[in-house]
Amino acid sequence: MTKSHGDEGEAVQHELTDLQTDRPHPARIYDYWLGGKDNFPPDRKAAEHAISVSADIPAAARENRAFLQRAVRMIAGTGIRQFVDIGAGLPSPGNVHEVAQSVDPDSRVVYVDNDPIVLTHGRALLADNRSTTVFTGDVRKLDELFDHPELQALVDFEQPVAVLLVAVLHFVSDEEAHRAVRQVLERVPAGSYLVLSNSTHEGNPERAAEAAKTWDKTETPIRLRTRDQVAAFFEGWELLEPGVEFVPLWRPDGSTDGTTRWMYAAVGRKA
Ligand SMILES: C[S@@+](CC[C@H](N)C(=O)[O-])C[C@H]1O[C@@H](n2cnc3c(N)ncnc32)[C@H](O)[C@@H]1O
């Protein structure tokens, strides 16, 4: 599989999947901020726009990734052995299965994303890992996604499961996001976890509107949400300490410098 894409927009063959490389996509914009190579000129242009507004946006992406890893480690430490990562993004160091399987090699991880590039790269990464799978699905069709045979084959709903909606709900409307978290709550057993982060304007009120234009040419605008709006996603869940916090302030462990204020993070547990 090709891992690098040139500046001239050369036709890169990704199996037979139409990757729509003529327009920016969230997974690839994020990949660029994380220093990855799985992005194309329109993605880089959008990502650079954000950086021109605020140079700390790539750091915010790294801190979001670090939050995801802290949350998975904490949850694995409580004994959870099944993880469903929705809006998983392109593989990057410290993927969910790497963190979870470092705690217990038998941990099972399901990756889902609506960008087909995630499937092609994920399959290559996970080819010889029997406890993981990746398929294409949409958080707006949560039930369909939970009923998917590949998820059903790996996840035992008699046991608690951690569902990750990290940096993805801001790509769907309030109604769609609330329906998704409600459906997760209905489908998982007691003792399960919900891990979530969402972009916000509250930490950078002057620059947020301009930074949000990064997503103008993608399929969906970004929904910046307040702390209270993020907290509302946890209705019916027990919100763990410290509640909804800026990403680097959610149980910091010193692995990042923790200065960005572009996203809120929270973890809930089903009582
Ligand atoms: C900013 S990345 C976050 C990746 C990863 N969750 C993380 O936090 O490191 C957002 C991901 O959500 C995916 N995405 C956007 N809308 C989606 C939807 N409606 N359903 C599923 N995935 C979606 C994008 O393709 C992208 O890979």
The ligand as a Tripos MOL2 file, in Angstrom:
@<TRIPOS>MOLECULE
LIG
   27    29     1     0     0
SMALL
NO_CHARGES

@<TRIPOS>ATOM
      1 C1        -10.4810   14.2890   14.1420 C.3       1 LIG1
      2 S1        -10.5320   12.5970   13.6760 S.3       1 LIG1
      3 C2        -10.4090   11.8130   15.2560 C.3       1 LIG1
      4 C3         -9.7020   10.4830   15.2180 C.3       1 LIG1
      5 C4         -9.6010    9.7700   16.5600 C.3       1 LIG1
      6 N1        -10.9160    9.4790   17.1080 N.3       1 LIG1
      7 C5         -8.8420   10.6070   17.5580 C.2       1 LIG1
      8 O1         -9.4800   11.3250   18.3330 O.co2     1 LIG1
      9 O2         -7.6130   10.5770   17.5660 O.co2     1 LIG1
     10 C6        -12.2840   12.4190   13.3200 C.3       1 LIG1
     11 C7        -12.6160   11.1190   12.6090 C.3       1 LIG1
     12 O3        -14.0330   10.9780   12.5730 O.3       1 LIG1
     13 C8        -14.4040   10.4670   11.2970 C.3       1 LIG1
     14 N2        -15.8040   10.8340   11.0540 N.ar      1 LIG1
     15 C9        -16.3320   12.0380   10.7380 C.ar      1 LIG1
     16 N3        -17.6660   11.9620   10.6390 N.ar      1 LIG1
     17 C10       -17.9980   10.6680   10.8980 C.ar      1 LIG1
     18 C11       -19.2360    9.9550   10.9480 C.ar      1 LIG1
     19 N4        -20.3930   10.5840   10.6890 N.pl3     1 LIG1
     20 N5        -19.2100    8.6440   11.2640 N.ar      1 LIG1
     21 C12       -18.0360    8.0060   11.5200 C.ar      1 LIG1
     22 N6        -16.8410    8.6290   11.4800 N.ar      1 LIG1
     23 C13       -16.8160    9.9420   11.1780 C.ar      1 LIG1
     24 C14       -13.4220   11.0960   10.3390 C.3       1 LIG1
     25 O4        -13.3200   10.3810    9.1270 O.3       1 LIG1
     26 C15       -12.1460   11.0890   11.1710 C.3       1 LIG1
     27 O5        -11.4070    9.9250   10.9550 O.3       1 LIG1
@<TRIPOS>BOND
     1     1     2 1
     2     2     3 1
     3     2    10 1
     4     3     4 1
     5     4     5 1
     6     5     6 1
     7     5     7 1
     8     7     8 2
     9     7     9 1
    10    10    11 1
    11    11    12 1
    12    11    26 1
    13    12    13 1
    14    13    14 1
    15    13    24 1
    16    14    15 ar
    17    14    23 ar
    18    15    16 ar
    19    16    17 ar
    20    17    18 ar
    21    17    23 ar
    22    18    19 1
    23    18    20 ar
    24    20    21 ar
    25    21    22 ar
    26    22    23 ar
    27    24    25 1
    28    24    26 1
    29    26    27 1
@<TRIPOS>SUBSTRUCTURE
     1 LIG1         1 GROUP 0 **** ****
